[in-house]
Amino acid sequence: MVTTVEDYKSVFISDTHLGFKGAKAKPLNNFLTNHHSDNLYLVGDIIDGWRLQKKFFWPEQHTQAIKHILAKSNNGTKVHYLIGNHDEAITNLMNMGLQFGKIKFHTQMDHHGVDGKKYLVCHGDMFDSLMNSNLGKAIMLLGSSLYDLMLDINTFINVIARKLNMPYVNLTGFAKNKTKAACNYLLKFENLLSQYANSKRYDGVICGHIHSPEIKIISDTIYMNCGDWVENCSALVEHHDGRWEILKWGRSSD
């Protein structure tokens, strides 16, 4: 069977958290194989340095994901890596003068869209100090044993769901969306980034960080979040005609 490779102007992915057992590396590799773009933006937390420091975990699928990205860079795709809050290891290697092929590294950068608009691209963690960080950590659960437990339960549920030919279940996403405090936290994050982008005269902002894929208008500012490859297996894509779209990719294959 011949697989068609989808072609886009730009692809944005974030929060793959390679080095963490909850990372969905198999569907990520499948996505990278089946999608081509002129530009590939890695919008932070691609390699989870926090997790690797606590316990080393690096299976072959995670190596393959890095190889896919490097191959794209070497074959003409412009690859930009936006530093996230879990990317300490990458920052340390950069400070040592090491380079990763033709990949360009940034803390934040501009993207000039096909639609003629200018977008701020950043991971989104720069406002953590304004967000009540303790509440944020509790809500987002990242780095906690509770989050690991929920992912294990999620995996078990989806093994059964696949056998019954049922759709993927996102337990952690459901918990965040149904908790008032979590919803308020997500809204505050979205509003802060949109206000910041507007104050800097951007038409919109593209980010990650909170594992919540979204495209919406907030006070005339376009807010777009790539999502993640732990809970959602999502990417933000820019079509050659200027349209924007969130793709959900192959979670049942993890």
Secondary structure as UniProt FT lines:
FT   STRAND          6..13
FT   TURN            21..22
FT   HELIX           25..34
FT   STRAND          35..42
FT   HELIX           49..54
FT   HELIX           60..74
FT   TURN            75..76
FT   STRAND          78..82
FT   TURN            85..86
FT   HELIX           88..95
FT   TURN            96..97
FT   TURN            101..102
FT   STRAND          104..106
FT   STRAND          108..112
FT   TURN            114..115
FT   STRAND          118..122
FT   HELIX           125..130
FT   HELIX           133..140
FT   TURN            142..143
FT   HELIX           145..163
FT   TURN            164..165
FT   HELIX           171..178
FT   HELIX           180..199
FT   TURN            200..201
FT   STRAND          204..207
FT   STRAND          214..218
FT   TURN            219..220
FT   STRAND          221..225
FT   STRAND          234..238
FT   TURN            240..241
FT   STRAND          244..248
FT   HELIX           251..253
//
